[in-house]
């Protein structure tokens, strides 16, 4: 009669633990926990009970095992990483309120901590709860529930896997994980073997897909697609047109300032002998004339610099060609090479499919640098000319007012 009462009390406290955990999860567990939820806890408790019965555990040990199974994931209500410690705290507080024996509370805490992935289970009870917690790998629902775990990790741990990476991770996990109790091995070994084989096939399929995708990508880069060719052709045309415009503007500025300088010098030379002492009396005119000369001189100098050819040079280095750090198609790069070095570099480019477009991209980049330099210097030339003309007119007006 006494034994029956004890069994009833044990069943009662396990049922109370179930009701407490169910209410706790319903009220506080995130809905984003699609794997570590109440269903997973129930599955773990069910497997722990079956394995415990197979090992014919005494009633007190069975009770401690089931209580630990009910509380082992309750820490997820507060934290994802390191939830086991929080689960121990929740279980300890609840069991103390039920006046549960302190030594058995400590045992239950050890059982919960045994489910931590980095801990090694010690003793039969810890091995049973770990096998129950991992029983999913020995079921035909493994692949579906594994996807739920993958989603959880993306949400809570910011861990993202490609299909190939996830297949490899799952394969490594299945091969490195074994059931510790003999009963769990007999119960799940067959399905675990099937899961490993299916996962191996999945990994093989993902590897083939990845290789096929890489091959397709390489072909796409190597083939002269019309869209890519059009892009390069238009870009080259635009750069060359802009370069021609810059040179025309520079030539216009050179011609205009050269004419102004010639006129001023010719006029001053012709009039200096005629004006004589009269010119010396009107020295205020020297300021606007001198300012105009300086303006035209500064403007023409910068215009000449802008139009001046600039050819880059480099020392031949085989590693530079292999790493595609130079543009071997530009004459400024290859004219200082020997014929043998140029041939070697061109053959290296032709053997590397990626270099077909990389050298043109490099050429466009350096053309852009040249254009940037041309237009910056040309802008300085036009600015000097504009500001100088304004100052010349102002100073000339001041000189006339002073003369008058």
C-alpha positions in Angstrom: 0.0 0.0 0.0 2.8 2.3 0.9 4.6 1.6 -2.4 1.5 2.4 -4.3 1.2 5.7 -2.6 4.8 6.6 -3.4 4.2 5.7 -7.1 1.1 7.9 -7.2 3.0 10.8 -5.6 5.8 10.4 -8.2 3.3 10.3 -11.1 1.7 13.4 -9.6 4.8 15.5 -9.4 5.8 14.5 -13.0 2.4 15.5 -14.2 2.7 18.8 -12.3 6.0 19.4 -14.0 4.4 18.8 -17.4 1.6 21.3 -16.7 4.1 23.9 -15.4 6.4 23.6 -18.5 3.4 23.6 -20.9 2.1 26.9 -19.3 5.6 28.4 -19.2 6.2 27.7 -22.9 2.8 28.9 -23.9 3.3 32.2 -22.0 6.9 33.0 -22.5 8.5 30.9 -25.2 9.2 32.7 -28.5 7.1 31.4 -31.5 10.3 31.7 -33.5 11.6 28.6 -31.8 10.3 26.2 -34.3 12.6 23.3 -33.2 13.2 23.7 -29.5 9.5 24.0 -28.5 7.0 22.1 -26.4 6.8 19.3 -29.0 10.5 18.6 -28.9 10.3 18.5 -25.1 7.4 16.0 -25.2 9.3 13.8 -27.7 12.4 13.9 -25.4 10.3 12.9 -22.4 8.6 10.1 -24.3 11.9 8.7 -25.5 13.5 9.0 -22.1 10.6 7.1 -20.5 10.8 4.3 -23.1 14.6 4.0 -22.8 14.2 4.1 -19.0 11.7 1.3 -19.0 13.9 -0.8 -21.4 16.7 -0.4 -18.8 14.3 -1.2 -16.0 15.2 1.9 -14.0 13.9 2.1 -10.4 10.9 4.4 -9.8 12.9 7.2 -8.1 15.5 7.3 -10.9 12.7 7.2 -13.5 11.1 10.2 -11.8 14.3 12.2 -11.7 15.0 11.3 -15.4 11.5 12.5 -16.5 11.7 15.7 -14.4 15.0 16.5 -16.0 13.6 15.8 -19.5 10.6 18.2 -18.9 12.9 21.0 -17.7 15.9 20.5 -19.9 14.9 23.2 -22.5 13.0 25.6 -20.3 16.0 28.0 -20.4 15.1 28.9 -24.0 12.5 31.3 -22.6 15.3 33.6 -21.6 18.4 32.8 -23.7 19.4 30.7 -26.7 23.1 30.2 -26.1 23.8 28.7 -22.7 20.2 27.9 -22.0 21.1 24.8 -19.9 22.2 26.9 -17.0 18.9 28.8 -17.1 17.0 25.5 -17.3 18.8 24.3 -14.2 17.8 27.5 -12.3 14.1 27.2 -13.4 14.0 23.5 -12.4 15.7 24.1 -9.1 13.3 26.9 -8.1 10.3 24.9 -9.0 11.4 21.7 -7.3 12.3 23.6 -4.1 8.8 25.0 -4.0 7.6 21.4 -4.2 9.8 20.5 -1.3 11.8 18.1 -3.4 14.8 16.5 -1.8 18.0 18.7 -2.2 20.2 15.7 -3.3 17.7 14.7 -6.0 17.5 18.3 -7.2 21.2 18.3 -7.6 21.0 15.1 -9.6 18.3 16.5 -11.9 20.5 19.6 -12.5 23.4 17.3 -13.5 21.1 15.5 -15.9 20.0 18.8 -17.5 23.6 19.9 -17.9 24.5 16.6 -19.5 22.4 17.7 -22.5 24.8 20.5 -23.3 26.6 19.6 -26.5 30.1 20.1 -25.1 29.6 18.0 -22.0 30.2 14.2 -21.8 27.4 12.2 -20.1 28.5 10.2 -17.0 26.4 7.3 -15.8 23.3 5.6 -17.3 20.8 8.3 -16.5 22.8 11.0 -18.2 23.4 8.8 -21.2 19.6 8.1 -21.5 18.6 11.7 -21.4 21.3 12.6 -24.0 20.1 9.8 -26.3 16.5 10.9 -25.8 17.4 14.5 -26.7 19.2 13.4 -29.9 16.8 10.6 -30.8 15.7 12.7 -33.8 18.8 11.6 -35.8 17.5 8.0 -35.6 14.0 8.8 -36.9 12.6 9.1 -40.4 11.6 12.7 -39.6 15.2 13.7 -39.3 15.5 15.8 -42.4 12.3 17.8 -41.8 13.1 18.6 -38.2 16.7 19.5 -39.2 15.4 22.2 -41.5 13.6 23.6 -38.5 16.8 23.7 -36.5 18.5 25.4 -39.5 15.8 28.1 -39.5 16.3 28.6 -35.7 20.0 29.1 -36.1 19.5 31.7 -38.8 17.1 33.6 -36.6 18.8 33.4 -33.2 22.5 32.8 -34.1 22.8 34.5 -37.5 24.2 31.3 -38.9 23.5 31.0 -42.6 24.4 27.9 -44.7 24.2 27.3 -48.4 22.6 24.0 -49.4 26.1 22.5 -50.0 27.4 23.8 -46.6 24.3 22.5 -44.7 24.5 19.1 -46.4 28.1 18.8 -45.3 27.4 20.0 -41.8 24.6 17.4 -41.4 26.8 14.7 -42.8 29.6 15.5 -40.4 27.1 15.6 -37.5 25.5 12.3 -38.3 28.9 10.6 -38.6 30.3 12.1 -35.4 27.2 11.4 -33.2 26.5 8.0 -31.7 23.9 6.7 -29.2 25.5 5.8 -25.9 23.0 3.3 -24.4 22.7 -0.2 -25.8 18.9 0.1 -26.0 19.0 3.4 -27.9 21.5 1.8 -30.4 19.1 -1.1 -30.9 16.1 1.2 -31.2 17.6 3.8 -33.6 20.6 2.3 -35.3 18.8 1.0 -38.4 17.2 4.3 -39.2 20.3 6.2 -38.3 22.2 4.2 -41.0 19.5 5.0 -43.5 19.7 8.7 -42.6 23.4 8.7 -43.1 23.1 7.1 -46.5 20.4 9.5 -47.6 22.4 12.5 -46.3 25.4 11.2 -48.2 23.3 11.1 -51.4 22.1 14.6 -50.6 25.6 15.9 -50.2 26.7 14.2 -53.4 23.8 15.9 -55.2 24.7 19.4 -53.8 28.3 19.0 -54.7 27.3 18.2 -58.3 25.0 21.2 -58.4 27.8 23.4 -57.1 30.3 22.2 -59.6 27.7 22.6 -62.4 26.9 26.1 -61.2 30.7 27.0 -61.1 31.2 25.5 -64.6 28.2 27.5 -65.9 29.6 30.6 -64.3 33.0 30.1 -65.9 31.5 29.5 -69.3 29.4 32.7 -68.9 32.6 34.7 -68.2 34.6 33.1 -71.1 31.9 33.4 -73.8 31.8 36.7 -75.7 28.2 37.5 -74.9 26.6 40.2 -77.0 25.5 42.3 -74.0 29.0 42.3 -72.5 30.6 43.2 -75.8 28.1 46.0 -76.3 28.9 47.4 -72.8 32.7 47.4 -73.5 32.2 48.9 -76.9 30.0 51.7 -75.7 32.3 52.4 -72.7 35.4 52.5 -74.9 33.6 54.8 -77.4 32.4 57.1 -74.6 35.9 57.4 -73.1 37.5 58.1 -76.4 34.9 60.7 -77.3 35.4 62.4 -73.9 39.1 62.4 -74.4 38.8 63.9 -77.9 36.5 66.7 -76.4 39.0 67.4 -73.7 41.8 67.7 -76.3 39.7 70.0 -78.5 38.9 72.2 -75.6 42.6 72.4 -74.6 43.6 73.2 -78.2 40.9 75.9 -78.4 42.3 77.4 -75.2 45.9 77.2 -76.4 45.0 78.9 -79.7 42.9 81.6 -78.1 45.5 82.5 -75.5 48.4 82.3 -78.1 46.5 84.8 -80.3 45.9 87.2 -77.4 49.6 87.0 -76.3 50.8 87.6 -79.9 48.5 90.6 -80.3 49.6 92.2 -77.1 53.3 91.7 -77.7 53.0 92.9 -81.3 51.0 95.9 -80.3 53.4 96.9 -77.5 56.4 96.4 -79.7 54.9 98.5 -82.5 53.7 101.3 -80.2 56.6 101.5 -77.8 58.8 103.6 -80.2 55.9 105.8 -81.1 54.4 106.4 -77.7 57.8 107.1 -76.1 57.5 109.4 -73.1 53.7 109.6 -73.4 53.5 105.9 -72.6 55.7 106.3 -69.6 53.3 109.0 -68.3 50.4 106.4 -68.3 52.0 103.6 -66.3 48.6 102.6 -64.9 47.9 100.8 -68.1 50.8 98.5 -67.4 48.7 96.8 -64.6 45.8 95.6 -66.8 48.1 94.7 -69.7 50.4 92.8 -67.4 47.4 91.0 -65.7 46.1 90.0 -69.1 49.5 88.6 -70.1 49.7 86.6 -66.9 46.2 85.3 -67.4 46.8 84.1 -70.9 50.1 82.6 -69.9 48.7 80.7 -66.9 45.7 79.5 -69.0 47.8 78.3 -71.9 50.3 76.5 -69.6 47.6 74.4 -68.0 45.9 73.8 -71.3 49.2 72.5 -72.7 49.6 70.2 -69.6 46.1 68.9 -70.1 46.7 68.0 -73.8 50.2 66.6 -73.1 50.4 62.8 -73.8 50.9 60.8 -70.6 52.1 57.2 -71.1 52.5 54.9 -68.1 55.4 52.5 -67.9 55.9 49.4 -65.8 58.6 46.7 -65.2 57.7 43.3 -66.5 56.8 40.9 -63.8 55.2 37.5 -64.5 53.3 37.6 -61.2 51.7 40.9 -62.2 50.4 39.3 -65.4 49.1 36.2 -63.7 47.4 38.2 -61.0 46.0 40.6 -63.7 47.4 43.7 -62.0 48.4 45.3 -65.3 46.8 45.8 -68.7 49.1 44.2 -71.2 47.0 45.4 -74.1 47.9 49.0 -73.6 50.9 50.1 -75.7 52.3 52.1 -72.8 52.7 48.9 -70.8 54.1 46.6 -73.5 56.4 48.8 -75.6 59.2 48.6 -73.1 59.1 44.8 -73.1 61.0 42.5 -75.3 59.1 40.5 -77.9 59.5 37.3 -75.9 58.2 38.9 -72.7 55.2 40.3 -74.6 54.4 37.0 -76.2 54.7 35.2 -72.9 52.3 37.7 -71.2 49.8 37.4 -74.1 49.8 33.6 -74.0 49.2 33.7 -70.2 46.2 36.0 -70.8 44.8 33.8 -73.6 45.1 30.7 -71.4 43.2 32.4 -68.5 39.6 32.8 -69.5 38.9 35.4 -66.9 41.6 37.6 -68.3 39.7 38.1 -71.6 37.6 40.7 -69.9 39.8 41.6 -66.9 42.4 43.3 -69.2 39.7 45.4 -70.9 38.2 46.4 -67.5 41.7 47.4 -66.4 42.2 49.5 -69.6 38.9 51.3 -69.0 39.9 52.1 -65.4 43.2 53.7 -66.5 41.4 55.5 -69.3 39.1 56.9 -66.7 42.1 58.1 -64.6 43.6 59.9 -67.6 40.2 61.6 -68.4 39.9 62.6 -64.7 43.3 64.2 -64.9 42.7 65.9 -68.2 39.4 67.5 -67.1 40.7 68.7 -63.7 43.7 70.5 -65.4 41.5 71.8 -68.1 39.0 73.2 -65.5 42.0 75.1 -63.9 42.9 76.6 -67.3 39.4 77.8 -68.0 39.0 79.1 -64.4 42.3 81.1 -64.7 41.2 82.5 -68.1 37.7 83.5 -66.7 38.9 85.1 -63.5 41.9 86.8 -65.3 39.6 88.4 -67.9 37.3 89.7 -65.2 40.2 91.2 -63.2 41.8 92.6 -66.3 38.6 94.4 -67.3 38.1 95.7 -63.8 41.7 97.0 -63.5 41.5 98.5 -67.0 38.3 100.4 -66.0 40.1 101.6 -62.8 43.1 102.8 -64.9 40.8 104.7 -67.3 39.1 106.5 -64.4 42.4 107.3 -62.8 43.7 108.6 -66.2 40.6 110.6 -66.8 
